[in-house]
Amino acid sequence: MAATSSFTEGSAVFGGQSNLVQALGTIFEVYNPDIVAIHTTCLSETIGDDVKQISTAAVDEGKVPQGKKVIYTNTPSYVGSHVTGYSNMVNSIVGQLAVKGPRKDQLNILAGWMEPSDIREIKSILKEFHAAAVVLPDYSDVLDTPMTGKFDLFPKGGTTLPEIASMGSSAHTIALGEYCTRAAATTLDSKFKVPFTLLHIPIGLEATDSFVAEVSRLTGTPVPESLKAERGRLIDMIADMNQYLYQKRVALSGDPDMLIPLVKFLRDINLDPVHIVSGTPGQDFSESISSIVPTANVKNGSCADMFLLHQWIKSAPVDLLIANTYGKYIARDEDIPLIRMGFPILDRVGHSYFPTVGYKGAMRIVEKILSALMDRLDRDAPEPKVELTM
């Protein structure tokens, strides 16, 4: 559930403290949540509201009932991107809610920006190892709660407050996606002495191998045969379909934590990523992509937008575009097959229910790429060349 402190012109002049304190009182009175997470807007940031001080004031004024929690983070819309805000909030959650205690034989899994189905797949892989783990954030069964005919104000699922508190006592942290999770992993390390391993989101073969191997190493459990079988099926699919994938040119846009392992996977299956943009700033992104594809056009941060990507494609055409919904305009103008991946996807359904992480997710990515390329092959083939078999 989301609420707003409803800034007005007066709030912009005199500050938003009274609005926020009143909003917190109303939220706890009407909805009775266990916790409220406050994030700022560009207006509150510009006028300099101190959300930490305001949260303290709300507690002092009795707006926060005994035993309830309020956490806060700064998310000005003019700093970084949505990825930056995500990172800030995850960092605030562990920094303000985790507690030091006796060391537990459990893992922390910090999940980068991904679909609810991806979180569920991560948990499924951990279950194969019988690994005790706290996954944060966990919005599976929350953002994709089933339709049962009964309304639940707070859907089942998610990471509980006791689980978050226990993250300060875990044996190790696996952080998936540098841009989204490094800050929180660093906080757990510096504040609670919980060491961490920073990995890519397990998109594709190599990134999934790294995640599976790290879980195996940390738990002391051999890789289960079920995961080996999934990997084998992925390899078989890639080998069988290589003739249709080989050297197809691809343009991509999206978030850094998605693009880095995805570009690596595209190279692994013999596709050729040639144009890559991400609106999120950060020097490491361009360096990482250039180490994978030295010849690619790469830009991120300021001016790395769909207009730039479109100009690159006009200058050097591609066979396939992988982007969010906004890529459809380029795909339409240039008559390019489009695969929707990333955030946001506004004009299709289903993407939140099917993972793109893990070996299963990698198989889905390959299937989507093959379908897009071969649909175009069928569409453009002369009548005598249209075949029923691949």
N, C-alpha and C positions, 0 to 999 in steps of 0.2 A: 504494500500500500504506500502511496506517495501523498504528501501534503505540501502546502506552500505557506510561507510566512506573509505572502501578499504585499509585496513592496508597493508603496504609493509615492507620489512626488514628495510628500512630507518625510517619508522614510529615507529618501535619497538625500534630503537636507539634514535631518536630525539623527540619522542612523537607524538601523533596523532592530535594535535590541528589544524594544517593547513589542514589536510584531513577533519576533522569534520566541520570546518568553511566553507570550500569550498563546502562540501556536503550539508550543510544547505542552502547555497546560491542557489545551483543547484535545490534542492528540491522545494524551494519556487518559483523559476523562472519557472520550468517546470510543476510542479503539482499544485501549488498555494493552498496548504491546509490551513485551519485555525490554525492548531496546528501540531507540530512535537514533538513526544516523543522520547527521546534519552535513550537507555539503553546500558550498557557497555558489553564488552566481557572480557574473562579472560586475554587476552593479554593487553588490555588497562588498566585493573585493576593492572596487574603485574608491568607495567612500571610506574604506579602512575598518570595517566591522571586525572586532576581535571575537571570533566564535568560541574560543576557549573561555574567555571572560564571561561571555553571555551565557554559556552553558553552566558555568559556576553560579552565575546570578539566578538562573532558573532553579537550580537545586536549592540555593539559599532562600528563595521566595516560595518554596514548597510546591513548585510546578511539576517537579519530578518525584513521583511517589517512592517511598522506601523500597529498596531492592530492585528498582528499575535502573536502566543504563541509558546514558546519552553519550554518543561519540561524535566526533566532528573531524572534518578535514577541509582543506582549501582546494577549490576547483575553479579558479578563474578561467573563463572560456577563451581568454586571449593569451593563455600560456599553453604551449604544446598542442595537444589534441585530446580527443576523448580517451585515448590510451593513457595520457598523462594523468587525467582525473581518476581513471581506474586504478592506476598504480598508487596514487596518493591515498585513495580510500582503503585499499588493501593494506597499505602500510599503516594507516591510522588504526585499522581494526586490530592488527596484531600488537601494535605499540601500546594501545590503550586497554586491551582486553586480556592479552596473554599474561600469565602469572608464572613466576619461578617456583618450581617445586622439585621433589625427588625425580631423578631422571627416569623416564618411561621408555619401554621398548616399543616405540611407535615412530612413524614417520610423519612429517608435515609435507603435504603436497600443495604448493601454491600454484593455483591454476591461472594461466593467462587468459586473455580475452578470447572466449570460444563459445560455441553453442551449448545449450543444456545437454544435448545428446553427446557432445564431446566429453563433458564432465562425467556423464554416466559411463561412457566407454573407458575413461581413465579409472573409474572406480571398479569397473568390471575386470580390467587388467590386474589391479591390485588384489582383487578377490581371488584371481587365479593363483596368486602367490600366497594367499592366506595372510596378507600383510596387514598389520594394525596400522591405520593411517587416518589422519585428519585432513580432509580436502577442503581448502578454502580459496576462493569462494565456491560454494556448492549451490547452484541455482537449478539443478535438476530436480524435477518434481515440484518446482516452484514456478518458474517461468513457463513450464510446459505441464502444469498440473492437469491430470485427466478430468474429463467431463463426466461427472457421476450423477448429475441431477441435484446435487446438494452443494450449497454455497459454503465455502470455508473462508472466513476472513483472512486467516493465515494458513496457507496450504502446508501440508506435510512436506518434509524435505528440508534441505538446507543444513548448514553447520550450526550446531547448538552452542549456546554460550559456554557451557562446561567444556565442550570440545575445544573451542577457541582458547579458553583459559589454559587448557593442558598443553597448548602448542609451545609454551615456554619451557616445558619439561621434556619435550621430545628428544629423541636421540639424533635426528638428522632432518634436514629440510631439502626437498627437491623442488626447485623453482623452475616452472615451465614458462619460458618467455622472458627474455631479459628486460624488455621495455616495461612489462606489466608487473614483474614480480621481484626484480633485483632489490628494490628499496625495502620491501617487506622482509625478504630473506636476510638482508644486511642488518635490519633492526633486530630480528630474532637472534642473529649471531652476536651482535654487539651488546644487546641488553640481557640476553638469557644464555649466551654461550652455546647456542644450538648451531652447529656448523651446517653449511649448505652446499649443494651442487646446483649449478646453474645450467639448465639444458634448454634446447629449443622445444617449443610445443611439438609433440610427437606426430607431425604431419609427414607422411611418406615413409620410406623404408629406413633410411639411415637414422633419422630423428627418433623413430619408434624403437629401432634397435638400441639406441643409446639409452632411452628411458627404461626399456625392459632390462637391459644389462645392469643399469644402476640400481633398480629395485632388487634384482637378483643379488647383486653384491652387498647391498645394505641389509637385506633380510637373511642372507646366507642360504637362500632357497634356489635350487636349479630352475632354469626356465622351464615352465610346464610344457608338456607335449602339446596341449591345446594351442598354445601360442606359437609353437614351432609349426604346427599344421597350418595355422592362419598365415604365417609368413610364407610357407611353401606354396600355398594357393596364390598369394600375391605374386610371387616370383614366376609361377607358371603362367599367370595371366599376362605379365609383362613380356615374357618370352614369346608367347603365342601371338601377341598383338604388335610386336616390335615393327613389323613392316608397315603398319599404318601410322605409327608414331614417329618414325625416324626422321629427324631434322625438320619437323614442322615448327614454324616460327610462332612464338607466343609473346603477347604483350600482357602485362599484369599491373594491377593497382590494388592497394590494400594496406593493412597494418603491418609494421615491420616484423612482429613476432609470427605472423602468418606467412609473410612472403619469403623470409629467409629459408625456413625448412622446405617450403613449397617449391621455390626455385631450385633448391638442391635436388628435390625429388624429380622435377621435370628433367633435369640433366641426367639423372640416373636412368630415366626411361627414354633417353635419347631425343627429347624435345629440345628446342633451342629458344630459350628466353632472350628476347632482344630489346624490349623496352619495359622498364620497371619504375614505377613511381609510388611514393608513399607520402602522405601529407604530414606525418609525424616527424618532427625534427630529431636529429641525433647523428653524429658523425659515424658511429659504428655501423650504421645500416649500409651506407654506400660501400664502406670497406668490406663488409661481409659479403655483399652481393658481388662485388668486383673480384673477390677471391674465388667465387664459384663460377662466374661468367665474366671473364676479363673484358670481353668485347661488347658487353651489353650497354645500352644507354640507361643510366641510373641517376635518379634524383629524388631527394626527400626533403621535407620541411617546406619552407616558403616557396611558393610558385610551383611546387610539384603537384600539379592538379590534372584534372581530366583534359583541360585545354592543351597542356603541354603533351600529354600522352597522345592526344588526337593528332597533333602536328607531327610528332615522331612517326606515327603510323602512316600518315599521308606521305611522308618522305620515304619510309621504308616499310611497305605493307607486311602484314602478318597473316598467318592461317587461323589464329585462334586468339580470343581475348578472354582473360580471367579477371573479373572485377565484380564490384557490388552492383546494385541496381542502376546506378548512374552510368555504368558502362554501356547500357542498352542504346544510348543515343549515338555513341561512337560505332557500335556494332551495326546499327541501322544505317548510318551515313555511309559506312565503308563496306557494308555487306560482309561482315565477319561473324562467324559463329561465336556465341558468348556463353561462357560458363559463369554462373553467379556464385561467387564465394566472397566471404568477408562481411563487413557491416557497413551500411544497412542493406538488407534485401527486403524491399517494400512491395514488390509486384509478383511474388511467388510464395507458395506455402510449402511446408514439408522440410525446409532446410534445417529447422530447429529440432527435427525428430530423427535425423540420420547423421551419424558422426562422420567427420573427415579426419579424425585422429586414429592412431593405432593402425594395425594391419587391415582391419575391416574398413576403416576410413580411407586408407590408401587404395584399397580395391574399388571403393566407390568413386574416388577421384579419377582413377584410370577408366572406369566404366563411363563416367560422365564425359571425359575427354574423347574417348572412342566414339561415343554416341554422337557427339557434336560434329566430329570430323567426318564420320561415315554418313551422317544425315546429309551433310553438305556434298559428299561424294555421290550419294544417290540422287540428290537434287540436280546436280550439274552433269551427270553422266548422260550421254546420248542413249536413246531408247535401246539399241542393240547391246549396250554395255551394262544395263541394269540387271543385276544378278540377285538371286535369292540367298546365296551363300557368300560368306566373307572371303 
